Amino acid sequence: MRKIYILFILLITTLIVSAQQPDYNPYSPVDMSTKDWRLAVHSFYNNHNNSNYLTHEFSFAINDSKYIDEELKNRQMNKIKGDVTVGRSSSAGFGIWLNSQKMENNIFYYLGMDSQQILDGILDPDLIGLALYGNKHYAGQSLTISKSEYTNIYFNRIKAGIGKMIGNNDYKHTLSAVVGFTIGQNFNYLNIAEAQLYTQTDGDYLDIDIQAETQMADTSWANIFTINGMGASIDLHYSLYKEQDFFMAINLHNLGFIHWNKNPYTASIDTSFRFEGSTGNQQVPDDFSKDKLRKLIFPNASTSSFTKGLDFDIQFTAGKYFQNGEFYVGINTTFYPSLISSYRAELFATWNIKNRLSLTPIFAYSSFNKVNIGLAMGVKIWKSISLRAGSSYFNSAFNSQSPVGQGGFVSIVWFSTP
C-alpha cells in the first residue's frame, strides 16, 4: 500500500502546477507589409491550467499543502465521474524583429528567448480515492487502477529566424522559420499501466500486483540558467491575408527534442507482493523528496542519458472581416498530437474601434470537455505600442466548485519607425 501512496503523491503534486510574425494577433490580424517599421520588440506571457473533474477548491488545498478534511474529500470525490485529466501549459519570453533595410524586400529577422512548462496527466478515480481515504476504506474489495500517468517538463529556448512577406495588393503571404537551441531544465514522467489491490476484510493482509514505469532527469527545482539537457527545435509559420476581407494562418510550434544527461533515471516494475497485518494506513515520511520516493519504488534503475521529443503543437486560425474591417469573426484551434489533452478550439468575434481599441468575446472548448467564456482586449498606445491581454476562463476561474480552468495572456509590442 505504501508504494501506491507514493505513486499518487508523485502524480498529484505536479498538478499543483510566440509569434513568428511581427505583431501577430489571431484575434485582430494586420498587414505588416504595409507598415513602415525597422525594429519591433515583443514581450509575452500566456498560461492555461485545466482539469475535467478536479475542482479549484481541491487543487488550491493541494498546492498550498493545506489539511484536506473529510468534507472536502467527499465533495471532490462526488465530482469525479470518470478518468481525471489534468493539464498545464505556460510560456513567457521576448523577441526582437529586425526589418530589412530595403522595405521592398519585405524580409525580417528574428532573435528571441522563451521559457516553457508543459504538464499532461490522467488519473484513475480509484487512485485518487485510495490516496484520500486509504485502503482500509476498500476492505473486502478488489481495485483495479489503470490509465494513470503524467509528464511534466520545463525548458528554455534561444531562438533565431527569418521571414518574408510576399504578394500583390490583394493577397499577402507571410512565411517564417525559427530555429531554437533548446535547454532542458526538468523532466519527469510516470506511468502506472495497471495496479490491482485487494485488502482482506479484517485488514490482515493487502495484496498488490503492479506494473509501472518512470523516466526523469534532474527534478530538483532549477533556475533559468540550469542545463540538464540540450536539444533543438523549430517553429514554422504561414499566413494568407486579404485587406478587410479574410485571414488564415497555420503554425507549427516546438517541433524538436532534448537529450537529457544530468542525473537521468529510467526504471520499471512488474511485480506482486503482500503486506501482512496491514492496517491500511501506512504513511510516507514527510522528509522524503519525490526523487527519494521514486527510488524506493523502482530498484535497479538505469542512469543512462536519454532523448525525448518535445510535445509540439499545430495551431490554425482563420477569420472573415465585416463592415470594412470594423468586425472580425473567426476560429482559433490548437492540436497537441502527443498529449492526452489533445485539442483546444475557440470561436471569437472582434470589434475594432477606430483601430485604437479592440474587444474580443471568446467561446472556447477543449478535450477537458468544458465550455469556457472570456474576453480579450487590445489597445494601441500612441502609434508605436500595442498592448493586449485576455482570458477565456471568466466563467470558471472564480468558482471554487468548478473544475480547474484558469489562465490568460498578456503581450506588449513596440515598433520603431524610420
Secondary structure, DSSP 8 states (H G I E B T S, - for coil): -HHHHHHHHHHHTTT----SSTT--TTS---GGGS--SEEEEEEEEEEEEEEEEEHHHHHHHHTT----HHHHHHHHHH--S-EEEEEEEEEEEEEEEE-SSGGG-EEEEEEEEEEEEEEEEE-HHHHHHHHH-GGGGTT-EEEEEEEEEEEEEEEEEEEEEEEEEE-SS-EEEEEEEEEEEEEEEEEEEEEEEEEEEE-TTSSEEEEEEEEEEEES--S---TT--SEEEEEEEEEEEEEETTTEEEEEEEEEEEEEEE-SS-EEEEEEEEEEEET--S-----TT--HHHHHHHHS-S-B---EEEE---EEEEEEEEEETTTTEEEEEEEEE-TTSSS-EEEEEEEEEEETTTEEEEEEEEEETT--EEEEEEEEEEETTTEEEEEEES-TTTTT-TTSEEEEEEEEEEEEEE--
